[in-house]
Every structure is written in C-alpha cells, then in structure tokens.
C-alpha cells in the first residue's frame, strides 16, 4: 500500500517558494517597458535557481518570475496552454514530448544538468543511513517519503533504486508520496516520514544540511535524471526566454549547478 499525503500538510519551509515568485522583488505582472518571463521549474532547483535568476536579472535587466512544482504537472499544464515562457524540467522526456506536439521550440532545447538522489533522515531519527537503502527495512522506519513516480522523475528514480536493491516489494507499504520532490523532503524534515529518497540538491540546501544526514545513492542504481530547459512555442516573450536559456550555458552557471548537487549532463 502506497500512501499519498497529498496536500494535507502545510509546506512550512517551502511556503516561500510555492506558487509564482517575483525573484526581483518587483510586483508580479508585466510592467510597461520591462522585459519579463515566467519560468516553470522542477522543485529540485529551489535551492539554486533563485541565485541563478538574481544573476540573470542583474546582468540583463529582465525580470524572471518562477513557479516550482513537479515536472509532470507542468508538462500537463503547458499542454493545456499555461502561459509559461520557459520550462526547466527534471526529465528531458517532457520537453521532447512538448516539441513533438508543437508546444515547445526544438531549437531552444538545452540539457543543463543530471540530478542525483540520496537517502535522507533527520539527525535525531536514530536511523543510520550509512547502511544505505537496506536500512529502510528497519522497524524504526515506518514511513519513507518519495516523490510521486507518476509525474516526478525523482520518484521514478527512487522506485528504480529500490527495485535495483530488491527492496521495493519489502518497503512498498511504507511509501508516502509527495506531489513533488520538495514536498517529499518536507515530509521527512517535518517528521511525517522517518526517511526519504530525495534530491541531492535539496539535501545540500541550508535547511536539510543543518538538520539531517544523507547517503548518496549510486547513480548506476537508476536511469539518469536528465534535466532540460525549453521555451514554449507560444511564448510572448520569446527573445527574453531564449536569452535565459543561453544564460544557463555560462560557465559560472554550470559551476553553480555542480556545487549544488547536480552532475554535468
């Protein structure tokens, strides 16, 4: 039995990034004479993208507003006409499908990083994650948080890693599903789960870094989490959106991602 906690819990430390955020501090909504884009971003980017956006805005004078969530949900929203300009997906297949359906510009596709997963628990849990995924069979681990694999690539990677270690059937009844990888992390950080398979990028963020410990799951245990950016075909701010994609290619941005829990593509 897999339990989905859905929206029952307040996101706490995620509240500051939920929904649409004006990274510049400017009021949301277009302003006369100001170049502005809206970015749909996979939630594993929440600890690094704000810095990237601030740098982009400082160097270009444009405004970027960001909405964090699951890649699968954004994929569906863009198919239904959601007015995002840029999509930063944690799964390259979603941008490729949007290109195939005419919803995204093929020339703008850029693979910016490869994600990594870790097993994380709070410092006070008494669970020794240094034992790796096998510790999830411990009786003290009653709930294991992962992102919903139906629409979150990090959730699919978690399931694949558990299957690789022949643990999935043994721990399936303990799984609780977050709407995205950030919510899965919040379940563990708040005590609503005893351990979680989450993005390395979130484990390195200030909140989880200070309150817990992690075991890095070998990348060979699951298919690569290839992450890519794309510009929506119907974007009304195409020039600025393409400028943002080009900005992601800068060496300093690549270096920033590398230091924030992402491997090179």
C-alpha positions as CSV (number, residue, x, y, z in Angstrom):
1,X,0.0,0.0,0.0
2,X,1.4,3.4,-1.0
3,X,0.1,6.4,0.9
4,X,-0.2,9.8,-0.7
5,X,-0.1,12.6,1.8
6,X,-1.1,15.0,-1.0
7,X,-1.9,18.5,0.2
8,X,-2.8,17.7,3.9
9,X,0.3,19.3,5.3
10,X,1.4,23.0,5.2
11,X,4.7,23.1,3.3
12,X,6.4,25.1,6.0
13,X,9.8,26.0,4.7
14,X,8.5,25.5,1.1
15,X,6.0,28.3,1.6
16,X,8.5,30.9,0.5
17,X,8.8,29.3,-2.9
18,X,5.4,27.9,-3.5
19,X,3.4,29.3,-6.4
20,X,4.7,32.2,-8.5
21,X,7.6,34.2,-7.1
22,X,8.9,37.5,-8.3
23,X,12.6,36.9,-7.8
24,X,13.4,40.6,-8.3
25,X,11.1,41.8,-5.5
26,X,9.0,43.6,-8.1
27,X,5.3,43.1,-8.1
28,X,4.2,40.2,-10.2
29,X,2.6,41.0,-13.5
30,X,4.0,42.7,-16.6
31,X,5.0,46.3,-16.4
32,X,5.3,48.8,-19.3
33,X,8.7,48.7,-20.9
34,X,10.0,45.8,-18.7
35,X,11.1,42.5,-20.3
36,X,9.7,39.7,-18.2
37,X,9.4,35.9,-18.4
38,X,7.7,33.3,-16.3
39,X,9.6,30.1,-15.6
40,X,8.1,26.7,-14.7
41,X,10.8,25.0,-12.7
42,X,11.2,21.5,-11.3
43,X,11.3,21.7,-7.5
44,X,14.7,20.2,-7.1
45,X,16.0,23.6,-8.3
46,X,14.6,25.6,-5.4
47,X,17.9,25.9,-3.6
48,X,19.9,27.1,-6.6
49,X,17.6,28.7,-9.1
50,X,16.9,31.9,-7.1
51,X,20.6,32.7,-7.2
52,X,20.7,32.0,-10.9
53,X,17.7,34.2,-11.6
54,X,19.1,37.1,-9.5
55,X,22.3,36.9,-11.5
56,X,20.3,36.8,-14.8
57,X,18.3,39.8,-13.8
58,X,21.3,41.8,-12.7
59,X,23.1,41.1,-15.9
60,X,20.2,41.6,-18.3
61,X,17.8,43.9,-16.7
62,X,14.9,41.5,-17.3
63,X,12.5,40.2,-14.7
64,X,12.0,36.4,-14.2
65,X,9.1,35.0,-12.1
66,X,9.4,31.4,-11.1
67,X,6.8,28.7,-10.2
68,X,8.2,25.5,-8.6
69,X,6.5,22.1,-8.9
70,X,6.6,18.7,-10.4
71,X,7.8,18.3,-14.0
72,X,4.9,16.1,-14.9
73,X,2.3,18.6,-13.7
74,X,4.0,21.4,-15.5
75,X,4.1,19.3,-18.6
76,X,0.3,18.8,-18.5
77,X,-0.3,22.5,-17.8
78,X,1.8,23.6,-20.8
79,X,-0.1,21.1,-23.0
80,X,-3.2,22.9,-21.8
81,X,-2.0,26.4,-22.6
82,X,-0.4,27.5,-19.3
83,X,1.4,30.8,-20.1
84,X,4.9,29.9,-19.1
85,X,7.8,31.1,-21.2
86,X,10.5,28.7,-20.0
87,X,10.2,25.2,-18.7
88,X,13.0,23.8,-16.6
89,X,12.2,20.1,-16.4
90,X,13.8,17.4,-14.2
91,X,13.1,14.9,-17.0
92,X,14.3,15.6,-20.6
93,X,11.4,13.4,-22.0
94,X,8.8,16.1,-21.1
95,X,10.4,18.8,-23.2
96,X,10.9,16.3,-26.0
97,X,7.3,15.4,-25.9
98,X,6.3,19.1,-25.9
99,X,8.5,19.6,-29.0
100,X,6.8,16.6,-30.7
101,X,3.3,18.0,-30.0
102,X,4.3,21.5,-31.2
103,X,4.1,23.1,-27.7
104,X,7.8,23.9,-27.5
105,X,10.6,25.2,-29.7
106,X,13.0,22.4,-30.7
107,X,15.9,24.9,-31.2
108,X,15.7,26.0,-27.6
109,X,16.2,22.6,-26.0
110,X,19.2,22.6,-23.6
111,X,20.2,19.8,-21.3
112,X,21.5,21.7,-18.3
113,X,22.2,19.0,-15.6
114,X,21.8,15.5,-14.3
115,X,20.1,15.1,-11.0
116,X,21.2,12.8,-8.1
117,X,19.2,11.1,-5.4
118,X,20.1,10.5,-1.7
119,X,18.6,8.7,1.3
120,X,18.0,11.4,3.9
121,X,16.9,11.4,7.5
122,X,16.9,13.8,10.4
123,X,19.8,13.9,12.8
124,X,17.5,12.9,15.7
125,X,15.9,9.9,14.0
126,X,18.3,7.3,15.2
127,X,18.4,5.8,11.7
128,X,21.9,5.1,10.3
129,X,21.6,5.9,6.6
130,X,25.3,5.0,6.2
131,X,23.9,1.4,5.8
132,X,22.3,2.5,2.5
133,X,18.9,1.6,1.3
134,X,18.9,-1.6,3.3
135,X,18.2,0.4,6.4
136,X,14.7,1.1,5.2
137,X,13.8,-2.5,6.3
138,X,14.5,-1.4,9.9
139,X,11.4,-1.5,12.1
140,X,12.1,2.1,13.2
141,X,11.4,3.2,9.6
142,X,7.7,3.3,9.4
143,X,7.2,5.8,6.6
144,X,9.5,6.5,3.6
145,X,8.9,9.7,1.6
146,X,9.4,9.8,-2.2
147,X,8.0,12.0,-4.9
148,X,5.0,10.6,-6.8
149,X,6.6,8.5,-9.6
150,X,3.6,9.1,-11.8
151,X,4.7,12.6,-12.6
152,X,8.0,13.2,-10.7
153,X,11.3,11.9,-12.2
154,X,12.9,11.8,-8.8
155,X,10.1,9.5,-7.7
156,X,10.7,7.2,-10.6
157,X,14.4,7.2,-9.8
158,X,13.7,6.3,-6.2
159,X,11.5,3.3,-7.2
160,X,14.2,2.1,-9.7
161,X,16.9,2.3,-7.0
162,X,14.7,0.3,-4.6
163,X,14.0,-2.3,-7.3
164,X,17.7,-2.5,-8.1
165,X,18.4,-3.4,-4.5
166,X,15.4,-5.8,-4.5
167,X,13.8,-3.8,-1.7
168,X,10.7,-2.3,-3.4
169,X,8.3,-5.1,-2.5
170,X,9.6,-5.2,1.0
171,X,9.1,-1.5,1.7
172,X,6.3,-0.6,-0.6
173,X,3.7,-0.4,2.2
174,X,5.9,2.2,3.9
175,X,6.0,4.6,1.0
176,X,4.3,8.0,1.2
177,X,4.1,10.2,-1.9
178,X,4.8,13.9,-2.1
179,X,3.4,15.9,-5.0
180,X,7.0,16.8,-5.9
181,X,10.4,16.1,-4.6
182,X,10.4,19.2,-2.4
183,X,7.2,18.1,-0.6
184,X,8.7,14.6,-0.2
185,X,11.7,16.3,1.5
186,X,9.4,18.3,3.7
187,X,7.6,15.2,4.9
188,X,10.9,13.8,6.3
189,X,12.1,17.2,7.7
190,X,8.8,17.7,9.5
191,X,8.7,14.2,11.0
192,X,5.8,13.0,8.9
193,X,8.2,10.4,7.4
194,X,11.2,8.7,9.0
195,X,13.4,8.7,5.9
196,X,13.1,9.9,2.4
197,X,14.7,9.4,-1.0
198,X,15.2,13.0,-2.2
199,X,17.2,15.2,-4.5
200,X,20.8,15.7,-3.5
201,X,20.4,19.4,-4.3
202,X,17.8,19.7,-1.5
203,X,19.9,17.7,0.9
204,X,22.7,20.3,0.3
205,X,20.3,23.2,0.9
206,X,20.6,25.2,4.2
207,X,17.6,23.7,6.0
208,X,18.3,20.0,5.3
209,X,22.0,20.3,5.5
210,X,21.8,21.5,9.1
211,X,19.1,19.2,10.3
212,X,19.9,15.8,8.8
213,X,22.3,13.4,7.2
214,X,22.3,11.5,3.9
215,X,23.6,8.6,2.0
216,X,24.3,9.2,-1.7
217,X,22.6,6.5,-3.8
218,X,24.9,5.3,-6.6
219,X,23.8,6.8,-10.0
220,X,24.1,3.3,-11.5
221,X,21.1,2.2,-9.4
222,X,18.6,4.1,-11.5
223,X,18.2,5.6,-15.0
224,X,19.9,9.1,-15.3
225,X,17.8,12.0,-14.2
226,X,18.5,14.1,-17.3
227,X,17.2,17.6,-16.9
228,X,16.5,20.0,-19.7
229,X,15.2,23.5,-20.5
230,X,12.8,24.5,-23.3
231,X,11.0,27.6,-24.5
232,X,7.2,27.3,-25.0
233,X,6.3,27.8,-28.7
234,X,3.5,30.3,-27.8
235,X,5.7,32.4,-25.5
236,X,5.0,36.1,-26.0
237,X,8.5,36.9,-24.6
238,X,10.5,34.6,-26.8
239,X,13.6,36.8,-27.1
240,X,14.0,37.1,-23.4
241,X,13.2,33.4,-22.9
242,X,15.9,32.4,-25.3
243,X,18.3,34.8,-23.5
244,X,17.6,33.0,-20.3
245,X,18.3,29.6,-21.9
246,X,21.6,31.0,-23.3
247,X,22.4,32.3,-19.8
248,X,22.2,28.7,-18.5
249,X,25.1,27.8,-20.7
250,X,27.5,30.2,-19.0
251,X,30.5,28.6,-17.2
252,X,29.6,30.2,-13.9
253,X,26.1,28.8,-14.0
254,X,27.4,25.3,-14.8
255,X,29.8,25.7,-11.9
256,X,27.0,26.8,-9.6
257,X,24.9,23.7,-10.5
258,X,27.9,21.5,-10.0
259,X,28.3,22.8,-6.5
260,X,24.6,22.5,-5.7
261,X,24.0,18.7,-6.1
262,X,23.9,18.3,-9.9
263,X,26.2,16.4,-12.2
264,X,27.1,17.6,-15.7
265,X,24.8,16.3,-18.4
